[in-house]
Amino acid sequence: MTDGPHILLIDDDGDIHDAVRMILEPRGYVLSCCRTGPEGMMAVRNDPPDLVLLDIMLSTPTEGFHLAYELQRDDVLREIPIVMLSAISEKTGINFAAETGTEYIPAAAFVCKPFDAQTLIEAVETALLRRAEARR
């Protein structure tokens, strides 16, 4: 087991779990996976990760947004960067990436599905770097 940054993936698609694991674990990240918003929130509260990868469309089309808002309202958990992973932009035609870091999209980054490995790695590394810089 590695001692790298702990990342929590909240996504209802097992194939995404496998893909993210194959991309991030060889780079030293420790990955935990949850399939539902409530399961993810419990995991965040029990063992706060260094970063959350969050799907938007879970049991409802906007459950990920609600989970992100809930994390942002918590004085301790709001420090955890969120990278949203979703195909919602493709389905709605809205450029959610342009809204990251706002009240509307409380996330460090927005990665559209399907994503390539390099895009995911860059989003994770950038979000973790910004968090480290903010702590200084």
Kinemage of the C-alpha trace (Angstrom):
@kinemage 1
@onewidth
@group {chain A} dominant
@subgroup {mainchain}
@vectorlist {calphas} color= white
{ca met a 1} P 0.000 0.000 0.000
{ca thr a 2} L 1.201 3.491 -0.803
{ca asp a 3} L 1.153 6.601 1.348
{ca gly a 4} L 0.155 8.953 -1.460
{ca pro a 5} L -2.766 11.374 -1.443
{ca his a 6} L -6.132 9.797 -0.666
{ca ile a 7} L -8.755 10.338 -3.346
{ca leu a 8} L -12.414 9.441 -2.923
{ca leu a 9} L -14.325 8.690 -6.134
{ca ile a 10} L -18.109 8.962 -5.908
{ca asp a 11} L -19.580 7.534 -9.097
{ca asp a 12} L -22.319 4.982 -9.764
{ca asp a 13} L -20.443 3.410 -12.705
{ca gly a 14} L -18.128 0.524 -11.815
{ca asp a 15} L -16.304 0.916 -15.122
{ca ile a 16} L -15.351 4.460 -14.103
{ca his a 17} L -14.050 3.086 -10.787
{ca asp a 18} L -11.841 0.640 -12.704
{ca ala a 19} L -10.616 3.265 -15.185
{ca val a 20} L -9.782 5.842 -12.503
{ca arg a 21} L -8.037 3.174 -10.428
{ca met a 22} L -5.896 2.149 -13.429
{ca ile a 23} L -4.985 5.783 -14.093
{ca leu a 24} L -4.285 7.037 -10.567
{ca glu a 25} L -3.015 4.141 -8.457
{ca pro a 26} L 0.170 3.586 -10.530
{ca arg a 27} L 0.974 7.248 -9.814
{ca gly a 28} L 0.894 6.659 -6.066
{ca tyr a 29} L -2.630 7.831 -5.255
{ca val a 30} L -4.747 5.872 -2.773
{ca leu a 31} L -8.246 5.497 -4.217
{ca ser a 32} L -11.476 4.738 -2.372
{ca cys a 33} L -14.724 4.337 -4.309
{ca cys a 34} L -18.394 4.847 -3.462
{ca arg a 35} L -21.434 4.391 -5.699
{ca thr a 36} L -23.979 6.703 -4.057
{ca gly a 37} L -24.106 10.210 -2.659
{ca pro a 38} L -25.042 9.107 0.878
{ca glu a 39} L -22.309 6.462 0.880
{ca gly a 40} L -19.837 9.073 -0.385
{ca met a 41} L -20.822 11.641 2.235
{ca met a 42} L -20.434 9.058 4.987
{ca ala a 43} L -16.986 8.139 3.638
{ca val a 44} L -15.920 11.801 3.509
{ca arg a 45} L -17.055 12.381 7.083
{ca asn a 46} L -15.461 9.164 8.424
{ca asp a 47} L -12.100 9.523 6.649
{ca pro a 48} L -11.722 12.907 4.908
{ca pro a 49} L -9.812 12.438 1.660
{ca asp a 50} L -7.319 14.835 0.117
{ca leu a 51} L -9.589 15.191 -2.929
{ca val a 52} L -13.043 14.087 -4.080
{ca leu a 53} L -13.777 12.986 -7.653
{ca leu a 54} L -17.515 13.443 -7.970
{ca asp a 55} L -19.991 12.389 -10.636
{ca ile a 56} L -22.992 14.680 -10.984
{ca met a 57} L -25.634 12.284 -12.239
{ca leu a 58} L -25.943 9.668 -9.512
{ca ser a 59} L -29.375 8.509 -8.302
{ca thr a 60} L -30.817 11.793 -9.603
{ca pro a 61} L -29.525 13.985 -12.439
{ca thr a 62} L -28.214 16.597 -9.980
{ca glu a 63} L -27.275 14.583 -6.882
{ca gly a 64} L -23.563 15.375 -7.325
{ca phe a 65} L -24.270 19.104 -7.274
{ca his a 66} L -26.202 18.725 -4.019
{ca leu a 67} L -23.389 16.700 -2.486
{ca ala a 68} L -20.844 19.356 -3.530
{ca tyr a 69} L -22.998 22.084 -1.971
{ca glu a 70} L -23.268 20.057 1.242
{ca leu a 71} L -19.481 19.646 1.388
{ca gln a 72} L -19.013 23.384 0.822
{ca arg a 73} L -21.362 24.240 3.712
{ca asp a 74} L -19.278 22.204 6.185
{ca asp a 75} L -16.524 24.242 7.883
{ca val a 76} L -14.064 21.326 7.857
{ca leu a 77} L -14.972 19.529 4.632
{ca arg a 78} L -15.055 22.663 2.437
{ca glu a 79} L -11.248 22.549 2.318
{ca ile a 80} L -11.349 19.300 0.338
{ca pro a 81} L -11.048 20.045 -3.376
{ca ile a 82} L -13.694 18.559 -5.646
{ca val a 83} L -13.112 17.540 -9.250
{ca met a 84} L -16.405 16.832 -10.970
{ca leu a 85} L -16.504 14.054 -13.563
{ca ser a 86} L -19.614 13.977 -15.694
{ca ala a 87} L -21.212 13.583 -19.078
{ca ile a 88} L -23.824 16.176 -18.116
{ca ser a 89} L -22.299 18.811 -20.422
{ca glu a 90} L -22.735 16.471 -23.359
{ca lys a 91} L -26.338 15.803 -22.397
{ca thr a 92} L -27.294 19.433 -21.669
{ca gly a 93} L -24.989 21.419 -23.943
{ca ile a 94} L -23.978 23.623 -20.991
{ca asn a 95} L -20.270 24.346 -20.473
{ca phe a 96} L -20.023 23.551 -16.771
{ca ala a 97} L -16.220 23.786 -16.824
{ca ala a 98} L -16.512 27.550 -17.297
{ca glu a 99} L -18.426 27.786 -14.005
{ca thr a 100} L -15.961 25.934 -11.732
{ca gly a 101} L -14.944 27.717 -8.580
{ca thr a 102} L -18.260 29.577 -8.362
{ca glu a 103} L -21.283 29.105 -6.115
{ca tyr a 104} L -22.950 27.404 -9.062
{ca ile a 105} L -20.180 24.812 -9.506
{ca pro a 106} L -18.265 24.541 -6.202
{ca ala a 107} L -15.443 22.496 -7.688
{ca ala a 108} L -11.776 22.968 -8.488
{ca ala a 109} L -12.261 21.433 -11.932
{ca phe a 110} L -14.832 19.859 -14.209
{ca val a 111} L -13.755 16.904 -16.359
{ca cys a 112} L -16.127 15.782 -19.090
{ca lys a 113} L -16.780 12.079 -19.610
{ca pro a 114} L -15.443 10.342 -21.494
{ca phe a 115} L -12.065 11.624 -20.336
{ca asp a 116} L -8.518 10.657 -21.178
{ca ala a 117} L -5.902 9.761 -18.586
{ca gln a 118} L -3.860 12.925 -19.012
{ca thr a 119} L -6.860 15.214 -18.524
{ca leu a 120} L -7.788 13.437 -15.292
{ca ile a 121} L -4.205 13.453 -13.988
{ca glu a 122} L -3.815 17.165 -14.718
{ca ala a 123} L -7.101 18.031 -12.979
{ca val a 124} L -6.165 15.997 -9.889
{ca glu a 125} L -2.614 17.346 -9.684
{ca thr a 126} L -3.717 20.957 -10.199
{ca ala a 127} L -6.439 20.718 -7.538
{ca leu a 128} L -4.062 19.134 -5.020
{ca leu a 129} L -1.368 21.724 -5.762
{ca arg a 130} L -3.817 24.593 -5.261
{ca arg a 131} L -4.898 23.086 -1.949
{ca ala a 132} L -1.272 22.765 -0.794
{ca glu a 133} L -0.546 26.366 -1.809
{ca ala a 134} L -3.647 27.625 0.006
{ca arg a 135} L -2.493 25.924 3.202
{ca arg a 136} L 0.838 27.810 3.189
